[in-house]
Amino acid sequence: MAEDERSQLEAKLREVENQLQDLKARWPAHSLKPAMLSQLEDLEEERDRLKDLLAERRG
């Protein structure tokens, strides 16, 4: 994998992890909105996809 491609994937992974952290900080104790749950699932899937891509390209 090209070094700059790996760096871009790592940067995107950090961005997604920051978004997850922000979402969880805003998570209400009650009355969770379906949109927040959907956003959480989308971010977790994207995080997992990026981690898999990085792992594949490392060997």
Jmol script that loads the backbone (N, CA, C; Angstrom):
load data "model"
ATOM      1  N   MET A   1       0.854  -1.176   0.000  1.00  0.00           N
ATOM      2  CA  MET A   1       0.000   0.000   0.000  1.00  0.00           C
ATOM      3  C   MET A   1       0.892   1.228   0.000  1.00  0.00           C
ATOM      4  N   ALA A   2       0.504   2.187  -0.784  1.00  0.00           N
ATOM      5  CA  ALA A   2       1.248   3.435  -0.820  1.00  0.00           C
ATOM      6  C   ALA A   2       1.113   4.129   0.531  1.00  0.00           C
ATOM      7  N   GLU A   3       2.201   4.735   0.944  1.00  0.00           N
ATOM      8  CA  GLU A   3       2.231   5.391   2.256  1.00  0.00           C
ATOM      9  C   GLU A   3       1.164   6.470   2.384  1.00  0.00           C
ATOM     10  N   ASP A   4       0.964   7.262   1.325  1.00  0.00           N
ATOM     11  CA  ASP A   4      -0.035   8.333   1.414  1.00  0.00           C
ATOM     12  C   ASP A   4      -1.455   7.772   1.466  1.00  0.00           C
ATOM     13  N   GLU A   5      -1.694   6.639   0.809  1.00  0.00           N
ATOM     14  CA  GLU A   5      -3.017   6.008   0.881  1.00  0.00           C
ATOM     15  C   GLU A   5      -3.286   5.520   2.299  1.00  0.00           C
ATOM     16  N   ARG A   6      -2.280   4.909   2.902  1.00  0.00           N
ATOM     17  CA  ARG A   6      -2.419   4.439   4.281  1.00  0.00           C
ATOM     18  C   ARG A   6      -2.655   5.613   5.227  1.00  0.00           C
ATOM     19  N   SER A   7      -1.944   6.694   5.010  1.00  0.00           N
ATOM     20  CA  SER A   7      -2.121   7.888   5.841  1.00  0.00           C
ATOM     21  C   SER A   7      -3.531   8.449   5.707  1.00  0.00           C
ATOM     22  N   GLN A   8      -4.056   8.423   4.488  1.00  0.00           N
ATOM     23  CA  GLN A   8      -5.423   8.913   4.267  1.00  0.00           C
ATOM     24  C   GLN A   8      -6.441   8.028   4.981  1.00  0.00           C
ATOM     25  N   LEU A   9      -6.249   6.718   4.914  1.00  0.00           N
ATOM     26  CA  LEU A   9      -7.154   5.801   5.604  1.00  0.00           C
ATOM     27  C   LEU A   9      -7.081   6.000   7.117  1.00  0.00           C
ATOM     28  N   GLU A  10      -5.869   6.182   7.639  1.00  0.00           N
ATOM     29  CA  GLU A  10      -5.710   6.406   9.072  1.00  0.00           C
ATOM     30  C   GLU A  10      -6.354   7.722   9.497  1.00  0.00           C
ATOM     31  N   ALA A  11      -6.231   8.754   8.676  1.00  0.00           N
ATOM     32  CA  ALA A  11      -6.853  10.046   8.982  1.00  0.00           C
ATOM     33  C   ALA A  11      -8.373   9.920   8.978  1.00  0.00           C
ATOM     34  N   LYS A  12      -8.905   9.200   8.005  1.00  0.00           N
ATOM     35  CA  LYS A  12     -10.353   8.989   7.932  1.00  0.00           C
ATOM     36  C   LYS A  12     -10.828   8.185   9.139  1.00  0.00           C
ATOM     37  N   LEU A  13     -10.054   7.195   9.547  1.00  0.00           N
ATOM     38  CA  LEU A  13     -10.395   6.394  10.716  1.00  0.00           C
ATOM     39  C   LEU A  13     -10.436   7.268  11.968  1.00  0.00           C
ATOM     40  N   ARG A  14      -9.451   8.136  12.138  1.00  0.00           N
ATOM     41  CA  ARG A  14      -9.447   9.052  13.288  1.00  0.00           C
ATOM     42  C   ARG A  14     -10.674   9.961  13.264  1.00  0.00           C
ATOM     43  N   GLU A  15     -11.025  10.443  12.083  1.00  0.00           N
ATOM     44  CA  GLU A  15     -12.195  11.312  11.937  1.00  0.00           C
ATOM     45  C   GLU A  15     -13.476  10.573  12.346  1.00  0.00           C
ATOM     46  N   VAL A  16     -13.625   9.351  11.878  1.00  0.00           N
ATOM     47  CA  VAL A  16     -14.814   8.557  12.214  1.00  0.00           C
ATOM     48  C   VAL A  16     -14.844   8.264  13.715  1.00  0.00           C
ATOM     49  N   GLU A  17     -13.699   7.936  14.299  1.00  0.00           N
ATOM     50  CA  GLU A  17     -13.655   7.668  15.734  1.00  0.00           C
ATOM     51  C   GLU A  17     -14.000   8.918  16.538  1.00  0.00           C
ATOM     52  N   ASN A  18     -13.564  10.089  16.075  1.00  0.00           N
ATOM     53  CA  ASN A  18     -13.923  11.344  16.737  1.00  0.00           C
ATOM     54  C   ASN A  18     -15.420  11.601  16.642  1.00  0.00           C
ATOM     55  N   GLN A  19     -16.005  11.305  15.492  1.00  0.00           N
ATOM     56  CA  GLN A  19     -17.447  11.478  15.321  1.00  0.00           C
ATOM     57  C   GLN A  19     -18.220  10.532  16.245  1.00  0.00           C
ATOM     58  N   LEU A  20     -17.726   9.310  16.381  1.00  0.00           N
ATOM     59  CA  LEU A  20     -18.353   8.353  17.294  1.00  0.00           C
ATOM     60  C   LEU A  20     -18.288   8.859  18.732  1.00  0.00           C
ATOM     61  N   GLN A  21     -17.136   9.354  19.115  1.00  0.00           N
ATOM     62  CA  GLN A  21     -16.951   9.873  20.468  1.00  0.00           C
ATOM     63  C   GLN A  21     -17.896  11.050  20.722  1.00  0.00           C
ATOM     64  N   ASP A  22     -18.022  11.943  19.753  1.00  0.00           N
ATOM     65  CA  ASP A  22     -18.918  13.089  19.882  1.00  0.00           C
ATOM     66  C   ASP A  22     -20.374  12.633  20.000  1.00  0.00           C
ATOM     67  N   LEU A  23     -20.764  11.686  19.171  1.00  0.00           N
ATOM     68  CA  LEU A  23     -22.136  11.182  19.209  1.00  0.00           C
ATOM     69  C   LEU A  23     -22.440  10.559  20.567  1.00  0.00           C
ATOM     70  N   LYS A  24     -21.521   9.762  21.072  1.00  0.00           N
ATOM     71  CA  LYS A  24     -21.739   9.108  22.366  1.00  0.00           C
ATOM     72  C   LYS A  24     -21.792  10.128  23.503  1.00  0.00           C
ATOM     73  N   ALA A  25     -21.077  11.232  23.372  1.00  0.00           N
ATOM     74  CA  ALA A  25     -21.119  12.285  24.390  1.00  0.00           C
ATOM     75  C   ALA A  25     -22.482  12.974  24.407  1.00  0.00           C
ATOM     76  N   ARG A  26     -23.156  12.995  23.269  1.00  0.00           N
ATOM     77  CA  ARG A  26     -24.475  13.626  23.168  1.00  0.00           C
ATOM     78  C   ARG A  26     -25.615  12.638  23.397  1.00  0.00           C
ATOM     79  N   TRP A  27     -25.272  11.380  23.646  1.00  0.00           N
ATOM     80  CA  TRP A  27     -26.254  10.312  23.786  1.00  0.00           C
ATOM     81  C   TRP A  27     -27.159  10.589  24.987  1.00  0.00           C
ATOM     82  N   PRO A  28     -28.471  10.665  24.785  1.00  0.00           N
ATOM     83  CA  PRO A  28     -29.380  10.925  25.912  1.00  0.00           C
ATOM     84  C   PRO A  28     -29.582   9.677  26.774  1.00  0.00           C
ATOM     85  N   ALA A  29     -29.868   9.908  28.050  1.00  0.00           N
ATOM     86  CA  ALA A  29     -30.126   8.786  28.953  1.00  0.00           C
ATOM     87  C   ALA A  29     -31.471   8.136  28.638  1.00  0.00           C
ATOM     88  N   HIS A  30     -32.389   8.933  28.105  1.00  0.00           N
ATOM     89  CA  HIS A  30     -33.738   8.443  27.787  1.00  0.00           C
ATOM     90  C   HIS A  30     -34.169   8.998  26.439  1.00  0.00           C
ATOM     91  N   SER A  31     -35.163   8.394  25.884  1.00  0.00           N
ATOM     92  CA  SER A  31     -35.792   8.876  24.645  1.00  0.00           C
ATOM     93  C   SER A  31     -34.802   9.027  23.495  1.00  0.00           C
ATOM     94  N   LEU A  32     -34.111   7.956  23.208  1.00  0.00           N
ATOM     95  CA  LEU A  32     -33.151   7.952  22.105  1.00  0.00           C
ATOM     96  C   LEU A  32     -33.883   8.097  20.777  1.00  0.00           C
ATOM     97  N   LYS A  33     -33.420   9.008  19.965  1.00  0.00           N
ATOM     98  CA  LYS A  33     -34.027   9.211  18.647  1.00  0.00           C
ATOM     99  C   LYS A  33     -33.477   8.164  17.673  1.00  0.00           C
ATOM    100  N   PRO A  34     -34.346   7.617  16.828  1.00  0.00           N
ATOM    101  CA  PRO A  34     -33.900   6.607  15.855  1.00  0.00           C
ATOM    102  C   PRO A  34     -32.763   7.106  14.962  1.00  0.00           C
ATOM    103  N   ALA A  35     -32.750   8.382  14.648  1.00  0.00           N
ATOM    104  CA  ALA A  35     -31.688   8.926  13.795  1.00  0.00           C
ATOM    105  C   ALA A  35     -30.319   8.799  14.458  1.00  0.00           C
ATOM    106  N   MET A  36     -30.272   8.965  15.777  1.00  0.00           N
ATOM    107  CA  MET A  36     -28.987   8.835  16.482  1.00  0.00           C
ATOM    108  C   MET A  36     -28.501   7.392  16.458  1.00  0.00           C
ATOM    109  N   LEU A  37     -29.418   6.459  16.637  1.00  0.00           N
ATOM    110  CA  LEU A  37     -29.047   5.048  16.596  1.00  0.00           C
ATOM    111  C   LEU A  37     -28.553   4.666  15.204  1.00  0.00           C
ATOM    112  N   SER A  38     -29.225   5.162  14.197  1.00  0.00           N
ATOM    113  CA  SER A  38     -28.817   4.908  12.820  1.00  0.00           C
ATOM    114  C   SER A  38     -27.433   5.494  12.541  1.00  0.00           C
ATOM    115  N   GLN A  39     -27.200   6.702  13.031  1.00  0.00           N
ATOM    116  CA  GLN A  39     -25.896   7.338  12.844  1.00  0.00           C
ATOM    117  C   GLN A  39     -24.806   6.536  13.544  1.00  0.00           C
ATOM    118  N   LEU A  40     -25.092   6.052  14.745  1.00  0.00           N
ATOM    119  CA  LEU A  40     -24.131   5.234  15.478  1.00  0.00           C
ATOM    120  C   LEU A  40     -23.781   3.984  14.676  1.00  0.00           C
ATOM    121  N   GLU A  41     -24.788   3.306  14.163  1.00  0.00           N
ATOM    122  CA  GLU A  41     -24.545   2.089  13.383  1.00  0.00           C
ATOM    123  C   GLU A  41     -23.729   2.387  12.132  1.00  0.00           C
ATOM    124  N   ASP A  42     -24.048   3.475  11.452  1.00  0.00           N
ATOM    125  CA  ASP A  42     -23.309   3.849  10.242  1.00  0.00           C
ATOM    126  C   ASP A  42     -21.846   4.138  10.556  1.00  0.00           C
ATOM    127  N   LEU A  43     -21.605   4.884  11.626  1.00  0.00           N
ATOM    128  CA  LEU A  43     -20.230   5.222  11.996  1.00  0.00           C
ATOM    129  C   LEU A  43     -19.450   3.981  12.421  1.00  0.00           C
ATOM    130  N   GLU A  44     -20.086   3.092  13.163  1.00  0.00           N
ATOM    131  CA  GLU A  44     -19.404   1.864  13.578  1.00  0.00           C
ATOM    132  C   GLU A  44     -19.067   0.987  12.370  1.00  0.00           C
ATOM    133  N   GLU A  45     -19.976   0.905  11.420  1.00  0.00           N
ATOM    134  CA  GLU A  45     -19.704   0.127  10.206  1.00  0.00           C
ATOM    135  C   GLU A  45     -18.550   0.737   9.411  1.00  0.00           C
ATOM    136  N   GLU A  46     -18.532   2.049   9.290  1.00  0.00           N
ATOM    137  CA  GLU A  46     -17.451   2.723   8.564  1.00  0.00           C
ATOM    138  C   GLU A  46     -16.121   2.527   9.280  1.00  0.00           C
ATOM    139  N   ARG A  47     -16.129   2.626  10.617  1.00  0.00           N
ATOM    140  CA  ARG A  47     -14.910   2.399  11.396  1.00  0.00           C
ATOM    141  C   ARG A  47     -14.385   0.988  11.162  1.00  0.00           C
ATOM    142  N   ASP A  48     -15.272   0.006  11.224  1.00  0.00           N
ATOM    143  CA  ASP A  48     -14.863  -1.384  11.022  1.00  0.00           C
ATOM    144  C   ASP A  48     -14.334  -1.613   9.609  1.00  0.00           C
ATOM    145  N   ARG A  49     -14.974  -0.995   8.623  1.00  0.00           N
ATOM    146  CA  ARG A  49     -14.529  -1.129   7.232  1.00  0.00           C
ATOM    147  C   ARG A  49     -13.124  -0.553   7.060  1.00  0.00           C
ATOM    148  N   LEU A  50     -12.886   0.610   7.645  1.00  0.00           N
ATOM    149  CA  LEU A  50     -11.565   1.237   7.534  1.00  0.00           C
ATOM    150  C   LEU A  50     -10.502   0.405   8.246  1.00  0.00           C
ATOM    151  N   LYS A  51     -10.830  -0.130   9.408  1.00  0.00           N
ATOM    152  CA  LYS A  51      -9.875  -0.980  10.130  1.00  0.00           C
ATOM    153  C   LYS A  51      -9.536  -2.222   9.311  1.00  0.00           C
ATOM    154  N   ASP A  52     -10.552  -2.812   8.678  1.00  0.00           N
ATOM    155  CA  ASP A  52     -10.321  -3.992   7.839  1.00  0.00           C
ATOM    156  C   ASP A  52      -9.426  -3.659   6.648  1.00  0.00           C
ATOM    157  N   LEU A  53      -9.678  -2.517   6.014  1.00  0.00           N
ATOM    158  CA  LEU A  53      -8.846  -2.101   4.879  1.00  0.00           C
ATOM    159  C   LEU A  53      -7.395  -1.922   5.300  1.00  0.00           C
ATOM    160  N   LEU A  54      -7.189  -1.274   6.431  1.00  0.00           N
ATOM    161  CA  LEU A  54      -5.826  -1.070   6.916  1.00  0.00           C
ATOM    162  C   LEU A  54      -5.157  -2.399   7.247  1.00  0.00           C
ATOM    163  N   ALA A  55      -5.886  -3.306   7.862  1.00  0.00           N
ATOM    164  CA  ALA A  55      -5.330  -4.613   8.218  1.00  0.00           C
ATOM    165  C   ALA A  55      -4.973  -5.419   6.971  1.00  0.00           C
ATOM    166  N   GLU A  56      -5.834  -5.385   5.956  1.00  0.00           N
ATOM    167  CA  GLU A  56      -5.571  -6.106   4.706  1.00  0.00           C
ATOM    168  C   GLU A  56      -4.305  -5.599   4.034  1.00  0.00           C
ATOM    169  N   ARG A  57      -4.127  -4.331   4.052  1.00  0.00           N
ATOM    170  CA  ARG A  57      -3.008  -3.736   3.324  1.00  0.00           C
ATOM    171  C   ARG A  57      -1.696  -3.813   4.093  1.00  0.00           C
ATOM    172  N   ARG A  58      -1.781  -4.109   5.375  1.00  0.00           N
ATOM    173  CA  ARG A  58      -0.556  -4.275   6.162  1.00  0.00           C
ATOM    174  C   ARG A  58       0.034  -5.668   5.960  1.00  0.00           C
ATOM    175  N   GLY A  59      -0.799  -6.584   5.550  1.00  0.00           N
ATOM    176  CA  GLY A  59      -0.249  -7.903   5.298  1.00  0.00           C
ATOM    177  C   GLY A  59      -1.061  -8.938   5.890  1.00  0.00           C
TER     178      GLY A  59
END
end "model"
wireframe off; spacefill off
backbone 0.3
color backbone group
